[in-house]
Amino acid sequence: TGAGSGLGRLFALEFARRRALLVLWDINTQSNEETAGMVRHIYREMAEAAAATAPRAGDGDGEKAAPSQCNLQVYTYTCDVGKRENVYSTAERVRKEVGEVSVLVNNAGVVSGHHLLECPDELIERTMMVNCHAHFWVT
């Protein structure tokens, strides 16, 4: 979660380098897609590197070419983790479209930048929903 920027994006890129199939969630569709584009770029680079070092047919060594990187995929979902029903419906879509998740990096978060006594009630509620409650719902 929170894959569209900051630590969420950095985690996504590192998992991509480790050849993970990724499911990225963020409230911001555009930034989430930007992260997915960066992940796809990493996957293409790895596939090109593997193709460049793979034995070629007819080289006489009898070995097959290295396995393709085509199983590396990234899926993006727009989700507001501060809204329980949005989390549940998005999770159901992931189960149907991708399958079960084996590792969850629950990284979405809200930072108000205000002192507590200067923070509006709505922002305090939003912060609690995203930074606390969402961890239970997403898990």
VENKA-V929080 format. One record per residue. N is the residue number from 0. PHI is phi in whole degrees, -180 to 180 (NA if undefined). OMEGA is omega in whole degrees, 0 to 359 (* if undefined). Layout:
BEGIN
N_PHI_OMEGA + N_PHI_OMEGA
END
This chain:
BEGIN
0_NA_181 + 1_69_186 + 2_-77_185 + 3_-78_182 + 4_-166_172 + 5_55_181 + 6_-62_179 + 7_-58_177 + 8_-64_180 + 9_-62_176 + 10_-62_181 + 11_-59_181 + 12_-65_178 + 13_-68_176 + 14_-64_177 + 15_-62_179 + 16_-61_179 + 17_-97_173 + 18_66_178 + 19_-87_166 + 20_-80_189 + 21_-113_171 + 22_-120_185 + 23_-104_175 + 24_-116_171 + 25_-159_177 + 26_-75_182 + 27_-102_184 + 28_-59_184 + 29_-62_181 + 30_-70_176 + 31_-65_178 + 32_-67_176 + 33_-62_177 + 34_-62_179 + 35_-60_177 + 36_-63_177 + 37_-64_178 + 38_-64_179 + 39_-62_177 + 40_-62_177 + 41_-61_179 + 42_-61_179 + 43_-63_179 + 44_-60_180 + 45_-67_179 + 46_-66_178 + 47_-65_179 + 48_-65_179 + 49_-66_180 + 50_-67_181 + 51_-69_182 + 52_-102_182 + 53_-75_175 + 54_-63_181 + 55_-97_177 + 56_-58_179 + 57_87_178 + 58_-76_176 + 59_86_181 + 60_-94_176 + 61_73_180 + 62_-90_176 + 63_-82_177 + 64_-63_178 + 65_-59_181 + 66_-61_181 + 67_-69_176 + 68_-89_188 + 69_-65_178 + 70_-78_178 + 71_-79_184 + 72_-137_175 + 73_-134_179 + 74_-117_179 + 75_-120_177 + 76_-138_174 + 77_-89_184 + 78_-148_172 + 79_-96_184 + 80_-69_175 + 81_-79_179 + 82_-119_186 + 83_-52_183 + 84_-66_176 + 85_-65_177 + 86_-62_183 + 87_-64_181 + 88_-70_178 + 89_-68_178 + 90_-61_178 + 91_-65_176 + 92_-61_180 + 93_-62_179 + 94_-57_182 + 95_-73_188 + 96_-90_185 + 97_-120_184 + 98_122_182 + 99_-75_179 + 100_-94_180 + 101_-103_178 + 102_-135_178 + 103_-118_172 + 104_-109_184 + 105_-92_193 + 106_-116_182 + 107_-59_180 + 108_-162_178 + 109_-116_174 + 110_-123_186 + 111_-81_184 + 112_78_180 + 113_-108_169 + 114_-69_184 + 115_-50_184 + 116_-73_177 + 117_-103_185 + 118_-88_178 + 119_-65_181 + 120_-54_183 + 121_-62_180 + 122_-72_176 + 123_-63_179 + 124_-63_179 + 125_-63_179 + 126_-60_180 + 127_-66_180 + 128_-64_183 + 129_-81_187 + 130_-84_181 + 131_-125_186 + 132_-59_183 + 133_-58_180 + 134_-62_178 + 135_-70_183 + 136_-65_182 + 137_-67_179 + 138_-65_*
END
